[in-house]
Amino acid sequence: MTQTAPILVTGASSGIGNHLVRYLSERGHTVFATARQESHLQALGQIERVIPLRMDVCDPQQVQAACQQVVESGLGLYGLVNNAGIGELGMFSTWTDEDILHIFDVNVFGPHRVTNAFLRLLVEAQGRIVNIGSQGGTISSKYYGPYTMTKHALEAYTVSLNDELHPYGVWVSIVQPGGIISDIGRNSMPATFSRFERAQPPFQEEAQQVLAAFTQPPQERSPDEPESAANRKPSSPEIVSVAVYDALFSAQPKLRYLVGTRWEGDRVLNALVEKLLDENDNPQHNYSRQELIALLDRHLAQRSGGETG
Ligand SMILES: NC(=O)c1ccc[n+]([C@@H]2O[C@H](COP(=O)([O-])OP(=O)(O)OC[C@H]3O[C@@H](n4cnc5c(N)ncnc54)[C@H](OP(=O)(O)O)[C@@H]3O)[C@@H](O)[C@H]2O)c1
């Protein structure tokens, strides 16, 4: 593998995917950048070393056609970044079966479909697959249900796929961003709004309050005010590109890359500790505090290559 190895990035028209395409191109890589709209394909084609490809990840024919174009380029494919995704929100009662299938089609079945199409090339190159998950793959909260379900599914997909492909020389990682500056809010707003608007009793009043909150101007805050649930501080997409680059090119890529602010990271770790304590609370385990600490020490020692305690 050379450092200029070709990489394919899905969902490259905006946000994280668009930043990543530029980041890879600046470092000398050929980038197959996928988008759905003609204007986006043309804009991507203006970037040095970028080969735009039309691809809706929900359309198997477009996925196969894009794969054929990569094969015909003769460049091979070292890396695949499954980035395309949608982030619609809403109360469960307002999601139709069709809506749920659609968000899974883009966020979960899409990566599966695209990965399978390019798998032969990736194995040939002894390459890498990087899935863009989310901190919502670990935590969940109200209104985020279907989105976080898809990102939880992508976690399981990543772990299983990595187990399967590792013997064939392909590593699979998942990058789990917190809030990142991108177009995801704007792109998902129409569907999110219409869901809250169609809420039925007894959820209607709550939905109206959410809609009112969406349309209120943001409260003026000092930049020094610490981050909180009411004062989120989204990060630059640069931190995602840096993590993806490590997953693509480091000699020992990590399985998971958590990226975001300190406040967001604390939120994830707290949720994981709560989950550990929930799982421990059963007749078979119920480890004491000392046993839990010993368990943690053993795993830390294994990671650092030291003796187990
Ligand atoms: N921004 C965040 O705070 C954040 C946090 C955690 C995880 N993420 C994840 O990061 C990834 C990128 O999101 P983003 O924040 O950069 O949002 P974004 O700016 O809305 O970009 C999403 C990209 O996905 C593409 N896309 C949507 N549906 C598609 C489909 N059916 N087929 C192919 N492409 C499709 C969009 O293309 P079109 O222009 O054609 O719609 C766009 O290029 C997503 O997987 C998202 O879940 C984002």
The ligand as an SDF file (V2000), in Angstrom:
LIG
                    3D

 48 52  0  0  0  0  0  0  0  0999 V2000
  -22.7380   16.1080   11.8110 N   0  0  0  0  0  0  0  0  0  0  0  0
  -22.8140   15.4330   12.9330 C   0  0  0  0  0  0  0  0  0  0  0  0
  -23.0030   16.0200   14.0060 O   0  0  0  0  0  0  0  0  0  0  0  0
  -22.6300   13.9370   12.9150 C   0  0  0  0  0  0  0  0  0  0  0  0
  -22.4300   13.3040   14.1510 C   0  0  0  0  0  0  0  0  0  0  0  0
  -22.2560   11.9240   14.1620 C   0  0  0  0  0  0  0  0  0  0  0  0
  -22.2930   11.2210   12.9810 C   0  0  0  0  0  0  0  0  0  0  0  0
  -22.5030   11.8600   11.7970 N   0  0  0  0  0  0  0  0  0  0  0  0
  -22.5400   11.0410   10.5840 C   0  0  0  0  0  0  0  0  0  0  0  0
  -21.6590   11.5700    9.6190 O   0  0  0  0  0  0  0  0  0  0  0  0
  -22.0850   11.1890    8.3190 C   0  0  0  0  0  0  0  0  0  0  0  0
  -22.0800   12.4080    7.4180 C   0  0  0  0  0  0  0  0  0  0  0  0
  -23.0510   13.3300    7.8900 O   0  0  0  0  0  0  0  0  0  0  0  0
  -22.8430   14.9170    7.8500 P   0  0  0  0  0  0  0  0  0  0  0  0
  -22.9770   15.4120    9.2290 O   0  0  0  0  0  0  0  0  0  0  0  0
  -21.6880   15.3030    7.0490 O   0  0  0  0  0  0  0  0  0  0  0  0
  -24.2220   15.3240    7.1220 O   0  0  0  0  0  0  0  0  0  0  0  0
  -24.5320   16.0020    5.7020 P   0  0  0  0  0  0  0  0  0  0  0  0
  -23.7670   17.2670    5.5660 O   0  0  0  0  0  0  0  0  0  0  0  0
  -26.0180   16.0430    5.6440 O   0  0  0  0  0  0  0  0  0  0  0  0
  -23.9590   14.9460    4.6470 O   0  0  0  0  0  0  0  0  0  0  0  0
  -24.6140   13.7360    4.4310 C   0  0  0  0  0  0  0  0  0  0  0  0
  -24.1560   13.1610    3.1010 C   0  0  0  0  0  0  0  0  0  0  0  0
  -24.8270   11.9070    2.9010 O   0  0  0  0  0  0  0  0  0  0  0  0
  -25.3960   11.9320    1.6000 C   0  0  0  0  0  0  0  0  0  0  0  0
  -26.5570   11.0570    1.4620 N   0  0  0  0  0  0  0  0  0  0  0  0
  -27.7510   11.1250    2.1100 C   0  0  0  0  0  0  0  0  0  0  0  0
  -28.5590   10.1490    1.6680 N   0  0  0  0  0  0  0  0  0  0  0  0
  -27.8720    9.4560    0.7210 C   0  0  0  0  0  0  0  0  0  0  0  0
  -28.1560    8.3530   -0.1110 C   0  0  0  0  0  0  0  0  0  0  0  0
  -29.3560    7.7300   -0.0960 N   0  0  0  0  0  0  0  0  0  0  0  0
  -27.1970    7.9160   -0.9500 N   0  0  0  0  0  0  0  0  0  0  0  0
  -25.9960    8.5350   -1.0060 C   0  0  0  0  0  0  0  0  0  0  0  0
  -25.6660    9.5960   -0.2730 N   0  0  0  0  0  0  0  0  0  0  0  0
  -26.5930   10.0400    0.5850 C   0  0  0  0  0  0  0  0  0  0  0  0
  -25.7420   13.3760    1.3500 C   0  0  0  0  0  0  0  0  0  0  0  0
  -25.8960   13.5720   -0.0470 O   0  0  0  0  0  0  0  0  0  0  0  0
  -26.9950   14.5640   -0.7120 P   0  0  0  0  0  0  0  0  0  0  0  0
  -26.3460   15.9130   -0.7440 O   0  0  0  0  0  0  0  0  0  0  0  0
  -27.2130   13.9850   -2.0630 O   0  0  0  0  0  0  0  0  0  0  0  0
  -28.2120   14.5100    0.1660 O   0  0  0  0  0  0  0  0  0  0  0  0
  -24.5060   14.0560    1.9250 C   0  0  0  0  0  0  0  0  0  0  0  0
  -23.4590   14.0150    1.0060 O   0  0  0  0  0  0  0  0  0  0  0  0
  -23.4670   10.5500    8.5000 C   0  0  0  0  0  0  0  0  0  0  0  0
  -23.3390    9.1450    8.4650 O   0  0  0  0  0  0  0  0  0  0  0  0
  -23.8820   11.0080    9.8900 C   0  0  0  0  0  0  0  0  0  0  0  0
  -24.7730   10.1160   10.5020 O   0  0  0  0  0  0  0  0  0  0  0  0
  -22.6790   13.2080   11.7380 C   0  0  0  0  0  0  0  0  0  0  0  0
  1  2  1  0
  2  3  2  0
  2  4  1  0
  4  5  1  0
  4 48  2  0
  5  6  2  0
  6  7  1  0
  7  8  2  0
  8  9  1  0
  8 48  1  0
  9 10  1  0
  9 46  1  0
 10 11  1  0
 11 12  1  0
 11 44  1  0
 12 13  1  0
 13 14  1  0
 14 15  2  0
 14 16  1  0
 14 17  1  0
 17 18  1  0
 18 19  2  0
 18 20  1  0
 18 21  1  0
 21 22  1  0
 22 23  1  0
 23 24  1  0
 23 42  1  0
 24 25  1  0
 25 26  1  0
 25 36  1  0
 26 27  1  0
 26 35  1  0
 27 28  2  0
 28 29  1  0
 29 30  1  0
 29 35  2  0
 30 31  1  0
 30 32  2  0
 32 33  1  0
 33 34  2  0
 34 35  1  0
 36 37  1  0
 36 42  1  0
 37 38  1  0
 38 39  2  0
 38 40  1  0
 38 41  1  0
 42 43  1  0
 44 45  1  0
 44 46  1  0
 46 47  1  0
M  CHG  2   8   1  16  -1
M  END
$$$$
